């Protein structure tokens, strides 16, 4: 028997919604891999609208072409959730803030701890302060801080007289240490300006930062701005590539220090910090892009003070020895083969090391930056991670010898948690809470000099994580029970959390974390809801399809294992049953229509009940004939024996009915039964409008012929040799004949089924419908 299925032909609507879904997916891929494109966000939003509006209709299309609808539907639901979460991550600020908060959590968990402790005396004053810098904080970066105590000791108010800074510059002039003043010398102050200029003439290792303005409003009011910018131009970046104009300008123009200070400085860099919308600062700008800033309205690029300090520390020129590719990296090149000697507080010995923390053959340090020119700060620890000295101590207590006790150090002079006396608040929110501005710079410099850069996974990496997690959960979860699925999600969340933390602490990799956990939760809830809805539909379908034709045990088994019900048809080993009333036409002529219907219904009900009680499946009624089978939809190992037992039970029940009909003067009739065992195609067959659960094949054709042969051999039950071979040790049978069967080259041996060997099997195999329903 040849079988063929007509190929599925999608409708026009299927093609339309399939195309919209494909476009939506491609739009997400475009954004994920080309997020820097100027049209990327618009493409993403348009693609999201197409994808989510067509997702349900595409799912209905998938239902038509797949067998395991629930598994495919769950996977598609998981994929849609992953696209939704990715879109929220991109455009929904709370999602981005959540990810930023999780980075702070990782910093605190990995590098949090007490870095400063105070010992209080009996008099209620501080007896001493103990600092415990974290392991990753360099000892050659120190802070000279302007604290509240400094303002009081110097009996001044903010801003302090410049003579204090000149004093510090003088004391460091004979050392190899670098000085950087995070104080804006942007106003001309007669007398004080000359003091600073004189001090700077004797110290070539002093740098200053300055502000970049975010508005052009004050530009005209700044005195000698052109001259100041001319001085600043010797530090302007030259080797800059800005592919597709990817760099994002966010500053307008520089306000450098006054010329007497700037011209004598060994380095000038801007000090601005670009906070995110939540106020948190985890990044430090290294390059500022100024549009229409040059004398010919060209775009200019300026270095930050942190990049200036790093170049000076390595002994390279910021203009000649740096390479910038906006959105990718800043490269410090041509770093000389140079060693420095410092005292190691762990070994308590002086150690000489390469000036590069991680030397390489190319003598380069590559710093990853984003489109705004910002570097991720790899905070070594929390507040007070770097050694600090109060400014008044350096001014009043240090001399040149004290300043020379350490060499090749970087001293940062800045406001340091001062309050009162007009002090300006210079703190920014960090992963460890409010942190002084100079500590943000110190951590940024520390990140560069340690060559310990954070690698933030780009948009395409985040997309792949969301998508990969959806595939994993979408493939596994539908195959688990709800309780095991819940445990699976918890275990997966824990494993992913550990991976996120290990990637951060061991490999400096920052990637999405809490939103992935939320994605898992959303998918879990979605799939559970989807399973509930689809299982309810399956239950209704199975009960409505089979409850009238099979036993409750079979229905329950189908509900437990719906896969046993192959809606497309499958090959099964079954036993087919045909029965027919002999002389039904003659009998019907002697009875009125209503009487005939009542008579026939009683007979069919009695016979049907016996078939179902012996785990058979009613296929159909054909007038007075019954077609049934054993072995589907639920596999039954002894299907042939169950069919034989049901046939014997029917004949015995028919004998009782005959006596009843005889007493009521109703016609007495007899039946013929044919049984055959073998392979057949079983499943839902028909059209899309009307389908029946039935079977077909040569096995069925032979069973039908055997039923009709009962008249020829004057028997009631005839079984084929294929059925006989399965039950011959448990039945009493008589060989009848060899018959020629259409489609087979050899004749088939047939037998009359007389009885069962073990009479008790009629009771053991049978389960009354009433008992099954009560259970």
PEURMO-V8229 format. One record per pair of residues at least 12 apart in sequence whose ideal C-beta (glycine too) atoms are under 6 Angstrom apart, sorted by the first residue. I is the first residue (numbers start at 1). J is the second residue. D is the distance in Angstrom with one decimal. If there is no record, write none. Layout:
i=I j=J d=D
i=I j=J d=D
This chain:
i=1 j=697 d=5.4
i=1 j=698 d=5.9
i=8 j=65 d=5.6
i=14 j=61 d=4.6
i=17 j=54 d=4.4
i=17 j=57 d=3.9
i=17 j=58 d=5.2
i=20 j=50 d=4.8
i=20 j=54 d=3.9
i=21 j=54 d=4.9
i=21 j=58 d=4.4
i=23 j=50 d=5.4
i=24 j=47 d=4.5
i=24 j=50 d=4.1
i=24 j=51 d=2.7
i=27 j=43 d=5.0
i=27 j=47 d=2.2
i=28 j=47 d=5.6
i=28 j=83 d=5.8
i=30 j=43 d=5.2
i=31 j=43 d=6.0
i=31 j=44 d=3.9
i=32 j=459 d=5.3
i=32 j=460 d=4.5
i=32 j=463 d=3.7
i=33 j=460 d=4.7
i=35 j=459 d=4.1
i=36 j=246 d=5.2
i=48 j=87 d=5.0
i=55 j=80 d=5.1
i=59 j=76 d=5.4
i=70 j=478 d=6.0
i=70 j=534 d=5.1
i=71 j=478 d=5.0
i=74 j=474 d=5.6
i=74 j=478 d=4.0
i=74 j=527 d=4.8
i=75 j=474 d=4.0
i=77 j=526 d=5.1
i=77 j=530 d=5.6
i=78 j=470 d=4.2
i=78 j=473 d=5.5
i=78 j=474 d=2.9
i=78 j=523 d=4.7
i=79 j=470 d=5.2
i=81 j=522 d=5.0
i=81 j=523 d=5.0
i=81 j=526 d=5.9
i=82 j=466 d=4.3
i=82 j=467 d=5.2
i=82 j=470 d=3.5
i=85 j=466 d=5.7
i=85 j=515 d=6.0
i=85 j=519 d=4.4
i=86 j=463 d=5.6
i=86 j=466 d=4.9
i=89 j=515 d=5.5
i=95 j=515 d=5.7
i=97 j=278 d=4.9
i=98 j=514 d=5.2
i=99 j=512 d=5.9
i=100 j=280 d=5.6
i=102 j=513 d=4.6
i=102 j=514 d=4.8
i=103 j=510 d=6.0
i=104 j=431 d=3.6
i=106 j=504 d=4.7
i=107 j=379 d=5.6
i=107 j=431 d=3.9
i=110 j=505 d=4.6
i=111 j=134 d=5.9
i=111 j=381 d=5.0
i=112 j=382 d=5.9
i=115 j=132 d=5.4
i=115 j=381 d=5.7
i=115 j=382 d=5.9
i=115 j=384 d=4.6
i=115 j=385 d=5.5
i=116 j=131 d=5.5
i=116 j=384 d=4.0
i=117 j=130 d=4.9
i=133 j=385 d=5.6
i=134 j=380 d=5.0
i=134 j=381 d=3.2
i=134 j=385 d=5.5
i=136 j=380 d=3.6
i=137 j=380 d=4.1
i=137 j=381 d=5.9
i=137 j=385 d=4.4
i=137 j=386 d=5.6
i=138 j=446 d=5.3
i=140 j=409 d=4.5
i=141 j=386 d=5.3
i=141 j=410 d=5.0
i=141 j=442 d=5.3
i=141 j=445 d=6.0
i=141 j=446 d=5.8
i=142 j=387 d=4.7
i=142 j=409 d=5.8
i=142 j=411 d=5.3
i=143 j=386 d=5.5
i=143 j=388 d=4.0
i=143 j=412 d=5.1
i=143 j=438 d=5.8
i=144 j=389 d=5.5
i=144 j=391 d=5.3
i=144 j=394 d=5.5
i=144 j=411 d=5.5
i=144 j=413 d=4.5
i=145 j=388 d=5.0
i=145 j=390 d=5.9
i=145 j=416 d=2.7
i=146 j=391 d=5.0
i=146 j=415 d=4.9
i=146 j=416 d=5.7
i=146 j=418 d=5.4
i=147 j=390 d=5.4
i=147 j=416 d=5.3
i=147 j=418 d=5.2
i=148 j=418 d=4.9
i=148 j=419 d=5.2
i=148 j=420 d=5.8
i=149 j=390 d=6.0
i=150 j=390 d=5.1
i=150 j=391 d=4.6
i=150 j=392 d=4.3
i=151 j=418 d=5.9
i=151 j=421 d=4.4
i=153 j=392 d=4.0
i=154 j=392 d=5.4
i=157 j=421 d=4.5
i=157 j=422 d=4.6
i=158 j=421 d=5.9
i=158 j=422 d=4.3
i=158 j=423 d=4.6
i=162 j=192 d=3.9
i=162 j=195 d=5.8
i=162 j=196 d=5.2
i=163 j=195 d=5.3
i=164 j=395 d=5.1
i=166 j=195 d=4.5
i=166 j=196 d=5.3
i=166 j=199 d=3.8
i=167 j=395 d=5.2
i=168 j=394 d=5.5
i=169 j=199 d=4.0
i=169 j=203 d=5.0
i=169 j=206 d=5.8
i=170 j=199 d=5.3
i=171 j=398 d=5.7
i=171 j=400 d=5.4
i=171 j=403 d=4.5
i=172 j=403 d=4.9
i=173 j=202 d=4.6
i=173 j=203 d=4.0
i=174 j=400 d=5.7
i=175 j=403 d=5.5
i=175 j=404 d=4.7
i=176 j=407 d=4.7
i=176 j=408 d=5.3
i=177 j=409 d=4.7
i=177 j=411 d=5.8
i=178 j=205 d=5.1
i=178 j=312 d=5.8
i=178 j=410 d=4.9
i=179 j=206 d=4.6
i=179 j=411 d=5.2
i=180 j=207 d=4.5
i=180 j=309 d=5.8
i=180 j=412 d=5.2
i=181 j=208 d=5.1
i=181 j=413 d=4.8
i=182 j=209 d=5.5
i=182 j=414 d=3.5
i=182 j=438 d=5.2
i=185 j=257 d=4.2
i=185 j=258 d=6.0
i=185 j=261 d=4.5
i=186 j=255 d=5.7
i=188 j=258 d=5.6
i=193 j=260 d=5.3
i=196 j=261 d=5.6
i=197 j=260 d=4.4
i=200 j=264 d=3.7
i=204 j=266 d=5.5
i=205 j=266 d=5.8
i=207 j=265 d=5.9
i=207 j=266 d=5.8
i=207 j=267 d=3.8
i=207 j=308 d=5.8
i=208 j=257 d=5.1
i=208 j=265 d=5.2
i=208 j=268 d=5.8
i=209 j=269 d=5.6
i=209 j=271 d=3.7
i=209 j=305 d=3.9
i=210 j=255 d=5.9
i=210 j=256 d=4.9
i=210 j=257 d=5.6
i=211 j=255 d=5.3
i=212 j=251 d=4.0
i=212 j=254 d=5.4
i=212 j=270 d=4.5
i=212 j=272 d=4.9
i=212 j=288 d=5.7
i=213 j=252 d=5.3
i=213 j=253 d=5.6
i=213 j=255 d=5.8
i=214 j=251 d=6.0
i=214 j=252 d=6.0
i=216 j=252 d=5.3
i=219 j=253 d=5.9
i=222 j=255 d=6.0
i=227 j=259 d=5.4
i=228 j=256 d=4.2
i=228 j=259 d=6.0
i=231 j=259 d=5.6
i=231 j=262 d=4.4
i=231 j=263 d=5.0
i=232 j=254 d=6.0
i=232 j=256 d=4.3
i=232 j=268 d=5.5
i=235 j=268 d=5.2
i=235 j=318 d=5.8
i=236 j=302 d=5.9
i=237 j=301 d=4.3
i=237 j=303 d=5.7
i=237 j=324 d=5.9
i=238 j=319 d=4.9
i=239 j=323 d=4.9
i=240 j=301 d=4.6
i=240 j=324 d=4.4
i=241 j=325 d=4.7
i=242 j=326 d=4.4
i=246 j=326 d=5.4
i=246 j=327 d=4.4
i=246 j=371 d=5.4
i=247 j=289 d=4.4
i=247 j=326 d=3.5
i=247 j=371 d=5.9
i=248 j=371 d=4.6
i=248 j=372 d=4.8
i=249 j=289 d=4.6
i=249 j=291 d=4.8
i=251 j=288 d=5.0
i=256 j=268 d=6.0
i=267 j=308 d=3.9
i=267 j=312 d=5.5
i=269 j=303 d=5.2
i=269 j=304 d=4.8
i=269 j=305 d=3.3
i=269 j=308 d=3.8
i=270 j=288 d=5.7
i=270 j=304 d=5.4
i=271 j=305 d=5.5
i=273 j=428 d=6.0
i=279 j=429 d=4.9
i=280 j=429 d=5.0
i=281 j=428 d=4.6
i=282 j=377 d=5.8
i=283 j=374 d=4.0
i=283 j=376 d=5.8
i=284 j=306 d=5.8
i=284 j=375 d=5.4
i=284 j=377 d=5.3
i=284 j=444 d=3.8
i=285 j=304 d=5.4
i=285 j=373 d=5.3
i=285 j=374 d=5.0
i=286 j=304 d=5.0
i=286 j=307 d=4.7
i=286 j=330 d=5.3
i=286 j=369 d=5.9
i=286 j=373 d=5.6
i=286 j=375 d=5.2
i=287 j=301 d=5.6
i=287 j=324 d=5.6
i=287 j=373 d=3.4
i=288 j=302 d=4.8
i=289 j=301 d=5.7
i=303 j=318 d=5.5
i=306 j=441 d=5.8
i=306 j=444 d=4.6
i=306 j=445 d=5.3
i=309 j=445 d=5.5
i=310 j=448 d=4.5
i=314 j=335 d=4.7
i=315 j=336 d=5.5
i=316 j=334 d=5.7
i=321 j=333 d=5.0
i=321 j=334 d=4.6
i=327 j=371 d=4.4
i=329 j=366 d=5.1
i=329 j=368 d=5.5
i=330 j=367 d=4.5
i=330 j=369 d=5.6
i=331 j=364 d=5.7
i=331 j=366 d=5.0
i=332 j=365 d=4.5
i=333 j=364 d=5.0
i=335 j=363 d=4.4
i=338 j=355 d=4.5
i=339 j=352 d=5.1
i=339 j=354 d=5.9
i=340 j=355 d=5.5
i=340 j=408 d=4.6
i=357 j=450 d=4.9
i=357 j=451 d=5.0
i=358 j=451 d=4.5
i=365 j=451 d=5.7
i=368 j=453 d=5.8
i=376 j=454 d=3.9
i=376 j=456 d=5.9
i=377 j=443 d=5.1
i=377 j=444 d=5.2
i=377 j=447 d=5.8
i=378 j=447 d=4.4
i=378 j=452 d=5.1
i=378 j=454 d=4.9
i=379 j=443 d=5.0
i=380 j=446 d=5.6
i=382 j=432 d=3.7
i=383 j=435 d=5.6
i=386 j=442 d=4.9
i=412 j=438 d=5.3
i=414 j=438 d=3.6
i=416 j=436 d=5.5
i=417 j=436 d=5.6
i=428 j=440 d=5.8
i=454 j=508 d=5.1
i=454 j=510 d=5.5
i=455 j=508 d=5.8
i=455 j=509 d=5.1
i=456 j=510 d=4.7
i=457 j=511 d=4.0
i=462 j=512 d=5.0
i=465 j=512 d=5.9
i=469 j=516 d=5.8
i=469 j=519 d=6.0
i=473 j=520 d=5.9
i=473 j=523 d=4.8
i=477 j=527 d=5.1
i=489 j=520 d=5.4
i=489 j=524 d=4.8
i=493 j=517 d=5.0
i=493 j=520 d=5.8
i=500 j=513 d=4.4
i=538 j=562 d=5.3
i=539 j=559 d=5.9
i=542 j=558 d=4.9
i=542 j=559 d=6.0
i=549 j=617 d=5.7
i=549 j=618 d=3.8
i=550 j=617 d=4.7
i=551 j=612 d=4.8
i=551 j=615 d=5.7
i=551 j=772 d=5.9
i=552 j=772 d=4.3
i=552 j=773 d=5.9
i=554 j=634 d=5.1
i=557 j=634 d=4.6
i=558 j=633 d=6.0
i=564 j=633 d=5.5
i=564 j=634 d=5.5
i=565 j=633 d=5.0
i=566 j=683 d=5.3
i=567 j=684 d=4.9
i=568 j=683 d=6.0
i=569 j=681 d=5.2
i=569 j=683 d=3.0
i=570 j=683 d=5.8
i=571 j=679 d=5.6
i=571 j=681 d=5.8
i=572 j=631 d=5.6
i=572 j=632 d=4.7
i=572 j=682 d=4.7
i=573 j=631 d=5.9
i=573 j=679 d=5.7
i=574 j=629 d=4.8
i=574 j=631 d=3.7
i=574 j=632 d=5.5
i=574 j=680 d=5.4
i=575 j=630 d=4.7
i=575 j=639 d=4.6
i=575 j=640 d=4.7
i=575 j=643 d=4.1
i=575 j=677 d=4.5
i=576 j=629 d=5.0
i=576 j=676 d=5.3
i=576 j=699 d=5.8
i=576 j=700 d=5.1
i=576 j=703 d=3.7
i=577 j=628 d=4.3
i=577 j=643 d=5.5
i=577 j=675 d=5.9
i=578 j=627 d=5.8
i=578 j=674 d=4.6
i=578 j=703 d=5.2
i=578 j=704 d=5.1
i=578 j=707 d=3.7
i=579 j=626 d=4.7
i=579 j=671 d=5.4
i=579 j=673 d=4.7
i=580 j=625 d=4.5
i=580 j=672 d=5.6
i=580 j=707 d=5.7
i=581 j=624 d=4.2
i=581 j=669 d=5.3
i=581 j=671 d=5.5
i=582 j=670 d=5.0
i=584 j=624 d=4.5
i=587 j=667 d=4.7
i=587 j=669 d=5.8
i=606 j=653 d=5.8
i=607 j=626 d=6.0
i=607 j=650 d=5.5
i=610 j=646 d=5.6
i=610 j=649 d=5.0
i=610 j=650 d=5.3
i=611 j=628 d=4.9
i=611 j=646 d=5.5
i=613 j=766 d=5.0
i=613 j=767 d=5.7
i=613 j=768 d=5.9
i=614 j=642 d=5.1
i=614 j=645 d=5.8
i=614 j=646 d=3.8
i=614 j=765 d=5.9
i=614 j=766 d=5.8
i=615 j=636 d=6.0
i=615 j=642 d=5.6
i=616 j=628 d=4.8
i=616 j=630 d=5.1
i=616 j=646 d=5.8
i=617 j=629 d=5.6
i=619 j=694 d=5.3
i=629 j=695 d=5.6
i=630 j=642 d=5.1
i=630 j=643 d=4.9
i=632 j=682 d=4.2
i=640 j=677 d=4.7
i=640 j=723 d=5.0
i=640 j=726 d=3.9
i=640 j=727 d=5.2
i=641 j=727 d=4.9
i=643 j=675 d=5.3
i=644 j=727 d=5.5
i=644 j=731 d=5.6
i=644 j=753 d=5.8
i=645 j=761 d=6.0
i=645 j=762 d=5.9
i=645 j=765 d=5.1
i=647 j=673 d=4.9
i=647 j=717 d=5.0
i=648 j=756 d=5.9
i=649 j=762 d=5.9
i=651 j=716 d=5.8
i=672 j=707 d=5.4
i=672 j=710 d=3.2
i=673 j=717 d=4.5
i=674 j=703 d=5.1
i=674 j=706 d=3.2
i=674 j=707 d=3.1
i=674 j=718 d=5.5
i=675 j=719 d=4.4
i=675 j=723 d=5.0
i=676 j=699 d=5.6
i=676 j=702 d=4.6
i=676 j=703 d=3.8
i=676 j=706 d=6.0
i=676 j=720 d=4.4
i=676 j=723 d=5.9
i=677 j=722 d=4.6
i=677 j=723 d=4.3
i=677 j=726 d=5.8
i=678 j=699 d=3.8
i=678 j=722 d=5.1
i=680 j=695 d=4.6
i=680 j=697 d=4.0
i=680 j=699 d=4.6
i=680 j=700 d=5.9
i=681 j=696 d=5.5
i=681 j=697 d=5.5
i=682 j=695 d=4.4
i=698 j=743 d=5.5
i=702 j=741 d=5.7
i=706 j=718 d=4.6
i=713 j=736 d=5.4
i=715 j=752 d=4.5
i=717 j=753 d=4.0
i=718 j=750 d=5.5
i=719 j=751 d=5.3
i=719 j=753 d=5.1
i=720 j=748 d=5.8
i=720 j=750 d=5.9
i=721 j=748 d=5.9
i=721 j=749 d=4.1
i=724 j=751 d=5.0
i=730 j=757 d=5.2
i=731 j=756 d=5.8
i=732 j=754 d=4.5
i=732 j=755 d=4.6
i=733 j=751 d=4.2
i=733 j=753 d=5.4
i=734 j=752 d=4.6
i=735 j=751 d=5.4
i=736 j=750 d=4.9
i=736 j=752 d=5.5
i=737 j=750 d=5.7
